[in-house]
Amino acid sequence: MRYSREHKARNHEKILSMAARSIRERGGDTSGIGTVMKKAGLTKGGFYRHFKSKDDLFVEAVARAFDEMGTGMLEAVKSAPKGQALRAIIERYLSTGHANSPGMGCVLAALGPEIARKPLSVRKRIEAVREAYRERLLPFVPGRTREEKLMKFQLLFPSMAGVLTSVRMTLSPEKREQMLTEAKGFFVKQFAET
């Protein structure tokens, strides 16, 4: 049976949505094709009608995760008081909700080491996605020049991902909250206060 383009596009979207969440929750190696397809309500055999390989799915899922994260950060900016955009981004990123929702959160905190071990061809494609994410958020980073903004961005965002990873590894809810509060205070003071 031949399916319409719209039907194929809907199924592709379901697969991608499930994969973007699943790889952040369980990692790319644990989120097999069969698992993702089953969660999308499709058979494993239909996978190759949508993606050339598991690496292609991984790259597209990571791109979706970066896009979702960027959209969330821009929502925080829209509701922030004038001049408080970066503070709003930091507070949203280092929130309890974000820490408790790895499947919907930052792909760097969830998959950084795994991405670093991927083949060069995959890392190059993901690097382009990371650069697009950076460009969406760079206008909210203070600095007199683009180079100064880039330097601050490259310090702030990977550092917050490291904090988020450490928080997720911490068992005590009280300690997790303390870590988030201290990190927010530090990053706001260092990067967002003018």
C-alpha positions as CSV (number, residue, x, y, z in Angstrom):
1,M,0.0,0.0,0.0
2,R,1.3,3.4,-0.9
3,Y,0.9,6.2,1.6
4,S,0.4,9.9,0.8
5,R,3.3,12.4,1.4
6,E,1.3,13.9,4.3
7,H,1.0,10.4,5.9
8,K,4.7,9.9,5.5
9,A,5.5,13.4,6.8
10,R,3.3,12.7,9.9
11,N,5.1,9.4,10.6
12,H,8.5,11.0,10.1
13,E,7.5,13.7,12.6
14,K,6.3,11.0,15.1
15,I,9.6,9.1,14.8
16,L,11.7,12.2,15.1
17,S,9.7,13.5,18.1
18,M,10.1,10.1,19.9
19,A,13.7,9.9,19.0
20,A,14.6,13.4,20.2
21,R,13.1,12.6,23.6
22,S,14.3,9.0,23.9
23,I,18.0,9.7,23.1
24,R,18.0,12.5,25.7
25,E,16.5,10.2,28.3
26,R,18.4,7.0,27.5
27,G,21.2,7.9,25.1
28,G,21.5,7.2,21.5
29,D,23.0,3.7,21.8
30,T,20.2,2.5,24.2
31,S,17.4,4.1,22.1
32,G,17.5,1.5,19.4
33,I,15.5,1.8,16.1
34,G,13.0,-0.8,17.3
35,T,12.4,1.0,20.6
36,V,11.9,4.4,18.8
37,M,9.6,2.9,16.1
38,K,7.5,1.1,18.7
39,K,7.1,4.3,20.7
40,A,6.0,6.0,17.5
41,G,3.4,3.3,16.9
42,L,5.2,2.0,13.8
43,T,7.1,-1.1,12.8
44,K,10.8,-1.4,12.8
45,G,10.7,-2.3,9.1
46,G,9.4,1.1,8.2
47,F,12.4,2.9,9.6
48,Y,14.4,3.0,6.3
49,R,11.6,4.8,4.5
50,H,12.3,7.8,6.7
51,F,16.0,7.7,7.5
52,K,19.1,6.4,5.7
53,S,20.7,5.1,8.9
54,K,20.6,5.2,12.7
55,D,23.2,8.0,12.5
56,D,20.9,10.1,10.3
57,L,18.1,9.6,12.9
58,F,20.5,10.6,15.7
59,V,21.6,13.8,13.9
60,E,18.0,14.8,13.1
61,A,16.9,14.0,16.7
62,V,19.8,16.1,18.1
63,A,18.9,18.9,15.8
64,R,15.3,18.7,17.0
65,A,16.5,18.8,20.6
66,F,18.6,21.9,20.0
67,D,15.7,23.5,18.2
68,E,13.3,22.7,21.1
69,M,15.8,24.0,23.6
70,G,16.4,27.2,21.7
71,T,12.7,27.8,21.4
72,G,12.3,27.4,25.2
73,M,15.1,29.8,25.8
74,L,13.5,32.4,23.5
75,E,10.2,32.0,25.3
76,A,12.0,32.8,28.6
77,V,13.5,35.9,26.9
78,K,10.0,37.1,25.7
79,S,8.6,37.0,29.2
80,A,11.7,38.6,30.8
81,P,11.8,42.2,32.0
82,K,13.7,44.6,29.7
83,G,17.5,44.0,30.1
84,Q,17.0,40.7,31.9
85,A,17.1,38.3,28.9
86,L,20.3,36.4,29.8
87,R,19.2,36.2,33.4
88,A,15.9,34.6,32.3
89,I,17.8,32.1,30.1
90,I,20.2,31.1,33.0
91,E,17.3,30.8,35.4
92,R,15.3,28.6,33.0
93,Y,18.3,26.5,32.1
94,L,19.2,25.9,35.8
95,S,15.7,25.2,37.0
96,T,14.4,22.2,38.9
97,G,12.0,21.5,36.0
98,H,14.8,21.3,33.5
99,A,17.0,19.2,35.8
100,N,14.1,16.8,36.3
101,S,13.2,16.5,32.6
102,P,16.2,15.2,30.7
103,G,14.0,14.0,27.8
104,M,12.8,17.5,27.2
105,G,16.0,19.3,28.1
106,C,19.5,20.3,27.0
107,V,21.0,17.8,24.5
108,L,24.6,18.8,25.7
109,A,23.9,17.9,29.3
110,A,22.2,14.6,28.2
111,L,24.5,13.5,25.3
112,G,27.7,15.5,25.3
113,P,30.2,12.7,25.9
114,E,28.2,10.4,23.5
115,I,28.3,13.0,20.7
116,A,32.1,13.4,21.3
117,R,32.5,9.7,20.5
118,K,30.5,9.7,17.3
119,P,32.2,9.5,13.9
120,L,33.6,12.7,12.5
121,S,30.9,12.9,9.8
122,V,28.2,12.9,12.5
123,R,30.0,15.4,14.7
124,K,30.4,17.8,11.8
125,R,26.6,17.7,11.1
126,I,25.9,18.2,14.8
127,E,28.4,21.1,15.0
128,A,26.4,23.0,12.4
129,V,23.3,22.5,14.5
130,R,25.1,23.7,17.6
131,E,26.3,26.8,15.8
132,A,22.7,27.6,14.7
133,Y,21.6,27.2,18.3
134,R,24.4,29.5,19.4
135,E,23.4,32.1,16.9
136,R,19.8,32.1,18.2
137,L,21.0,32.9,21.7
138,L,24.1,35.0,21.0
139,P,22.2,38.3,20.8
140,F,21.3,38.0,24.5
141,V,24.9,37.5,25.7
142,P,26.6,40.8,26.7
143,G,29.7,42.0,24.9
144,R,31.0,44.9,22.9
145,T,32.2,42.7,20.0
146,R,31.1,39.4,18.4
147,E,34.3,37.8,19.7
148,E,33.6,38.9,23.2
149,K,30.0,37.5,23.0
150,L,31.3,34.2,21.6
151,M,33.9,33.8,24.3
152,K,31.2,34.4,27.0
153,F,28.8,32.1,25.3
154,Q,31.4,29.3,25.0
155,L,32.1,29.6,28.7
156,L,28.6,30.0,30.0
157,F,26.5,27.4,28.1
158,P,28.9,24.4,28.4
159,S,29.4,25.3,32.1
160,M,25.7,25.3,32.7
161,A,25.5,21.9,30.9
162,G,28.1,20.6,33.3
163,V,26.2,21.8,36.3
164,L,23.0,20.3,35.0
165,T,24.8,17.0,34.5
166,S,26.1,17.1,38.1
167,V,22.7,18.0,39.5
168,R,21.1,15.0,37.6
169,M,23.7,12.7,39.2
170,T,23.0,14.0,42.7
171,L,20.5,11.9,44.7
172,S,19.6,14.3,47.4
173,P,16.8,16.7,46.4
174,E,18.0,19.3,48.8
175,K,21.6,19.1,47.5
176,R,20.2,19.3,43.9
177,E,18.3,22.5,44.8
178,Q,21.4,24.0,46.5
179,M,23.6,23.3,43.5
180,L,21.1,24.9,41.1
181,T,20.6,28.0,43.3
182,E,24.4,28.5,43.8
183,A,25.1,28.0,40.1
184,K,22.3,30.4,39.0
185,G,23.6,33.0,41.4
186,F,27.2,32.6,40.1
187,F,26.3,32.7,36.4
188,V,23.9,35.6,36.8
189,K,26.6,37.6,38.6
190,Q,29.4,36.7,36.2
191,F,27.5,37.0,32.9
192,A,24.1,38.7,33.2
193,E,24.7,41.6,35.6
194,T,25.8,44.8,33.9
